[in-house]
Amino acid sequence: MEIYRDEILDHARHPRNRGKIPNPTHQSRTPNPLCGDLINLELRLEGKPSRVSAVGFEAEACTVSVAAASMLTEKIKGKTEEELSRLGEEELVSWFGGSLTPSRKECALLPLKALREALGK
C-alpha cells in the first residue's frame, strides 16, 4: 500500500520529537473517537513574532497517526503562529501520497487537529 512507503514507515518506527517538552506554552490532548487513537501535543512558542521553539508529542495511536505527528512536528519547528494557521489538511494528506481511505485520512489529520486545538483554533 502506497501510504506505507519508506518515509512513512521510518517516521512511524523512529518518531521525531516524541516525548514531553519542558515548559510548554500550548498543549492539547486530542482523541480520534472513531478508532480510539490519542495524540498529546505540546508546543513552546517564544519571541516576537512568536515561533515554535520546541515541540513534542506522545501517542497511543496507529502507524499513520504516529508518522503524521512525527512529520508534522518536524515541519512546524521555527514556524510562526500565522504560518501554523495556514497549514491545511490537503498539505498534510499530500505527505502520504494523497491516497488515503476516509478512515486513514482521519488518522493522518489527528495531529493537525491537535495542533489547532493547542492553538485555540
Secondary structure as UniProt FT lines:
FT   HELIX           2..4
FT   HELIX           6..13
FT   TURN            16..17
FT   STRAND          26..31
FT   TURN            33..35
FT   STRAND          38..46
FT   TURN            47..50
FT   STRAND          51..60
FT   HELIX           63..76
FT   TURN            77..78
FT   HELIX           81..86
FT   HELIX           89..94
FT   TURN            95..98
FT   HELIX           102..118
FT   TURN            119..120
//
